[in-house]
Amino acid sequence: HRWNKARLCSGKLYNVSLNLQFFKTKIFFYNQHSKNSRLLSKKFLKTRSSSGVLFYSFPETRGASIVGINWDNFYFNNRYQGTFFIVLFSGLVLDWGKQCKILRKIKLKGKIYKYFRKTAFVKEMFSSEIQINRFRGSLLEQEDGNRGVIKKAILNGPKGSFRATFEKEIKKKKFVFLKIWIPVKLEKIFYPIEFFSVANDFQEIQGNYLFLEEN
């Protein structure tokens, strides 16, 4: 939101207002891939940027308004006799009740310890032969952009080492990287908040108490 100068982090608890019902839940930001429609996780939400939001809450209709509120900046003001807060983000509900899957990209790093022309032996990327067989055929990439493919595991080599072939000839021992997508664990956290349903101004609370005592 343009009023919020802080950068929002995905996977943290935020206070949300959904059709004037307030609760605290974990927010996950994502972008939808244009080609395969996959939901790709975003670590942060920058100021004045758009993003998809996924969270757990009660059922709500499409088009309902949603507003994120900064809980830490609540304070009382005697001049205006009320409470001030900061709007973090705002948007509309697109859908609810669907099983969504958000993917997060991680990068595994390995080291070439032996090579000959376009073939290299890589170590320190995996810890077992089972992991190597799982990612067999996956694409690798060197720092200079040289791409390769994971082949078989090396039985007599270091633990977790494997053989890989590259498009171009390898000139020196460099690091290789493997980019993979893993699902993000979406926790079902939901805490209703009655903060805005209770009078917060001291004079208003005192007046309610006097009214109850007179009855």
Disulfide bonds with the S-S distance in Angstrom:
none
